[in-house]
Amino acid sequence: MPNLVVVGSQWGDEGKGKVVDHLAQTANLVVRYQGGPNAGHTVCFKGKRVILHQIPSGILTRGVKCVIGCGCVIDPYILQAELAALHKIRVSIGRRLVIDRRAHMILPYHRMLDQLRDGQAGKHRIGTTGRGIGPAYQDKIARVGIRAADLLSEEVFKGKLKRNVAATNFTLMERFRADPISFKSLAKEYWQVTRPLAKMIGDGSAIVEEKLSSGSRVLFEGAQGVHLDIDFGSYPYVTASSTGIWGVSPGVGISPLWLEQVVGVAKAYLTRVGMGPFPTELKGQDSEELRELGREYGATTGRPRRCGWFDAGLLRASVRYNRMRAFIITKLDVLDTLKELKICTGYSLNHRTVSEFDPVYAEELQPQYITMPGWRQPTGSCRRYRKLPLAARRYLRKIEELTGCPIAMVSVGKDRDQMIEMKPGVLNWLKSA
């Protein structure tokens, strides 16, 4: 049976939550392999808007087991709020959610450091979510992090926390002139808030390996997007983890030889949150119009997203990095009322043409556009590719042509059933469902 890696092909916010929720209807296991509560995967469930920051989007499908992999960083306060929200809409969790014991924990001081560093960076500000992601990964790499397994022993937890609080207080007082943290109050509060989660901690790697070995259908859910990757993104305006297919193996604890296919999720236009280069960004009224049409406000922070035209060069790079088999295009319906659309086909750089987005020279890339007519018809009720307006079909085919990658499915709305199969045969996951 197949497995499939779902990756964001742009700068995040592509609609991965809806896509994974849709694909998970035929899954046995869904695994998050990187990131933390900086993600905001939005799913429409029984008419209600559900935002999942850390829990895999497959949790809304009855009977599907979910794993938060060792490549993730976990904020127990936010995770508890997610679990409470799911309980409120009568989603039964039971034993369906496992937190890998190797996953690192986000502490309140990580959030403090994140906000202080970015707040004092001035013109060099990254524009982080302020949720402590970077500092938590920094502790992981420095080998001083607190892992989920440490929450199974109060003595071990307090020993590591005491050391970290002492180091953090030095930084807070000396560098930021901020008040120190009380070890005793933090130790007591954090231990108590993590008690309900302790029963979910297990060996996620072994669970995934067993499912793969038995032929189960496994989805790997990425967060953020390829161009926010710590290595391949527009550094330093990136996240702190590995967002592409290369993040799955270390982020789950399985051999990369298990992985079969990668599908990239991409909006029919482009958005970005925070700072960093954005060659096709719209300005002024045009940006505002697209933002309002797409309701482009961050699911995690509420910040308005920067909006722009579809960038084929950006996706060419995503295809090459990940060897993507297909795309799933989302939010096509947002473009329904526009008279004309532009697609970036490549860039000018120092009087030469560049076909692929290059993060090293991203600030200097000048987009080259083609203009296509809009369809000016509603697409939200379409359920078959041939029912889409001709201009919409031509727009999608042009994306395929420019990126060199087929489109398997198209989303035309927020609901689970607002999905159109375009070329489902290119993905083993859809062929064998």
Beta strands, then each sheet from edge to edge (+ up, - down):
strand 1: 3-8
strand 2: 29-32
strand 3: 41-45
strand 4: 48-52
strand 5: 65-68
strand 6: 73-74
strand 7: 97-100
strand 8: 104-105
strand 9: 201-202
strand 10: 218-221
strand 11: 261-267
strand 12: 270-272
strand 13: 306-308
strand 14: 310-311
strand 15: 326-330
strand 16: 340-349
strand 17: 352-354
strand 18: 366-373
strand 19: 407-411
strand 20: 419-421
sheet 1: 9+ 7+ 5+ 2+ 10+ 1+ 11+ 15+ 19+ 20-
sheet 2: 3+ 4-
sheet 3: 6+ 8+
sheet 4: 12+ 13-
sheet 5: 14+ 16+ 17-
sheet 6: 14+ 16+ 18-
end
